[in-house]
Amino acid sequence: MEENYDVLICYDIDAKNDSAVYSDVKEAMKTKGYADRLIDLADSKKRTLHLPNTTLWKQTTPVVIAREDLNSCIADYNKKNSTSHGLERCIAMEFTSIWAGVYGKAHSSKSKSPEKNRK
């Protein structure tokens, strides 16, 4: 039985002086429904929390699928650019409604802001 829950994935890519891989992979993950920000429904102002640069989240996605999605996006980048980047480190974990964060400044790229409640 496959579990469906929100997932948070944090990663570093073995970039070998190719900073474009980070932005291209992040954008590819966004096309798969991942987001780099969320709306704090528990906040009276409904502020947006901007996640760190190599952290994304997605609703109702198993952790193994998140890791596979990331590997797939890196493989697609490698094929398109004749490179051989890989994951240097990565963790995908269940993301609950219990969290605390620093809202931070907006990212330069545009993405959806899915709602994520904090209890």
C-alpha positions in Angstrom: 0.0 0.0 0.0 1.4 3.4 -1.0 1.2 6.1 1.5 0.3 9.6 0.4 1.4 12.6 2.5 3.1 15.9 2.0 6.8 15.5 1.3 9.7 17.9 1.9 12.9 17.3 -0.1 16.3 18.9 0.5 19.3 18.3 -1.8 22.7 19.2 -3.0 23.9 18.4 -6.5 27.4 17.5 -7.5 27.6 20.6 -9.7 31.2 20.6 -10.9 31.2 24.4 -11.6 27.8 24.3 -13.3 25.5 26.5 -11.3 22.8 26.3 -14.0 22.0 22.7 -13.0 20.5 24.0 -9.7 18.0 26.4 -11.4 17.2 24.1 -14.2 16.5 21.1 -11.9 14.5 23.2 -9.6 12.3 24.5 -12.5 11.9 20.9 -13.7 10.8 19.8 -10.2 8.2 22.7 -10.2 6.7 21.3 -13.4 6.2 18.1 -11.5 4.2 20.0 -8.9 6.9 20.8 -6.3 7.0 24.3 -4.8 9.7 26.4 -3.1 7.2 28.4 -0.9 4.0 27.8 1.0 1.3 29.9 2.6 1.0 29.8 6.4 -2.7 29.4 7.0 -2.2 29.6 10.8 -0.6 33.1 10.4 -3.3 35.9 10.7 -1.6 37.6 7.7 -1.4 34.4 5.7 2.2 35.1 5.0 4.3 33.1 2.5 7.2 31.0 3.8 10.0 30.9 1.3 12.0 27.6 1.6 15.8 27.5 1.3 17.1 27.3 -2.3 17.4 23.6 -2.6 14.4 22.6 -0.6 11.0 21.9 -2.2 7.7 20.4 -1.0 4.8 18.7 -2.6 1.4 17.6 -1.4 0.4 13.9 -1.2 3.6 12.4 -2.5 5.5 9.5 -1.0 9.2 10.2 -0.1 10.5 7.6 -2.5 8.7 9.2 -5.4 10.2 12.6 -4.5 13.7 11.2 -4.6 12.9 9.5 -7.9 11.5 12.7 -9.3 14.7 14.6 -8.3 16.9 11.9 -9.8 14.9 12.0 -13.0 15.2 15.8 -13.3 18.9 15.5 -12.9 19.2 12.7 -15.5 17.1 14.8 -17.9 19.4 17.8 -17.3 22.5 15.6 -17.9 21.1 14.2 -21.1 20.2 17.6 -22.5 23.5 19.2 -21.5 25.9 16.3 -22.0 26.9 16.4 -18.3 27.2 13.8 -15.5 25.9 15.5 -12.4 24.5 13.5 -9.5 23.0 13.9 -6.1 25.7 14.8 -3.6 23.2 14.5 -0.7 19.5 14.4 -0.4 16.8 13.8 2.2 13.1 13.4 1.5 10.8 13.3 4.5 7.1 13.5 5.5 6.1 17.1 5.9 3.5 17.5 8.6 1.4 20.5 9.5 3.5 21.1 12.5 6.4 23.3 11.6 8.2 26.5 12.4 10.2 28.6 10.0 11.6 32.0 9.0 9.5 33.5 6.2 12.5 35.0 4.3 12.6 37.1 1.2 10.9 36.0 -2.0 12.8 33.8 -4.5 13.5 35.4 -7.8 11.6 32.8 -9.7 7.8 32.4 -9.8 6.0 29.4 -8.5 2.7 28.4 -7.0 2.3 28.9 -3.3 0.4 25.9 -2.0 -1.3 26.3 1.3 0.2 24.4 4.2 -1.3 24.8 7.6 0.6 24.8 10.9 -1.0 23.6 14.1 
